Amino acid sequence: MRDHAEEAPELARRGGAIVRPPEGIPVRAWITQRQSGEARVDGEAVAWAGRQVHVRYVSREGREGWAWLWADAVERR
């Protein structure tokens, strides 16, 4: 089973407008993976809604992942 990041709850962004920029914005984010724990990863913000950001990232193992994260866990690079 592939390790993947835990996501912020979908209900917290449901019904709100999702903004998708023309290009991803470089970010650094904290993720919590179920098997390997917490990690700080580089990625790009590909969308946001309310207080959540959809991030495409590369894990420590070099795998691409996607996760909706709380905005507090994401900062611009």
C-alpha positions in Angstrom: 0.0 0.0 0.0 1.3 3.4 -1.0 2.0 5.9 1.8 0.0 9.1 1.2 -0.6 12.3 3.1 -3.6 12.8 5.4 -5.9 15.5 4.0 -7.9 18.3 5.6 -11.6 17.5 5.7 -13.5 17.9 2.5 -16.6 19.3 4.3 -14.6 22.4 5.4 -14.2 23.4 1.7 -17.4 22.1 0.2 -19.7 24.7 -1.2 -16.9 27.4 -1.4 -15.2 28.7 -4.5 -12.1 26.8 -5.6 -9.4 29.1 -7.1 -7.0 27.5 -9.6 -4.1 29.7 -10.7 -2.8 29.4 -14.3 0.5 28.0 -13.0 1.3 26.3 -9.7 2.9 28.5 -7.0 6.1 27.1 -5.4 5.4 26.2 -1.7 6.9 24.3 1.2 4.4 22.3 3.2 4.1 20.1 6.3 2.4 16.8 5.5 1.6 13.8 7.7 1.9 10.5 6.0 0.2 7.5 7.6 3.1 5.2 7.5 6.2 7.4 7.6 5.0 10.3 9.8 5.5 14.0 9.4 7.6 15.6 6.7 8.4 18.9 5.2 8.1 18.8 1.4 8.6 21.1 -1.5 5.7 21.3 -4.0 3.3 23.7 -5.6 -0.1 25.1 -4.7 -2.4 24.2 -7.6 -5.7 25.4 -6.0 -7.1 26.8 -2.8 -10.5 27.1 -1.2 -11.2 29.0 2.0 -8.5 28.0 4.5 -7.2 25.0 2.5 -4.6 24.6 -0.2 -4.3 21.8 -2.7 -0.7 20.9 -3.0 1.2 18.8 -5.5 4.4 17.6 -3.7 7.3 15.2 -4.0 7.8 13.0 -0.9 11.1 12.1 0.7 11.0 8.8 -1.3 10.7 10.8 -4.6 7.0 10.0 -5.2 4.5 12.6 -6.4 1.6 13.2 -4.2 -1.5 15.4 -4.0 -3.2 16.6 -0.8 -5.6 19.3 0.4 -3.9 20.8 3.4 -4.8 23.5 6.0 -3.3 26.8 4.8 -1.3 27.1 8.1 0.8 24.1 7.0 1.8 25.8 3.7 4.2 28.7 2.9 5.5 30.2 -0.3 9.0 29.4 -1.3 
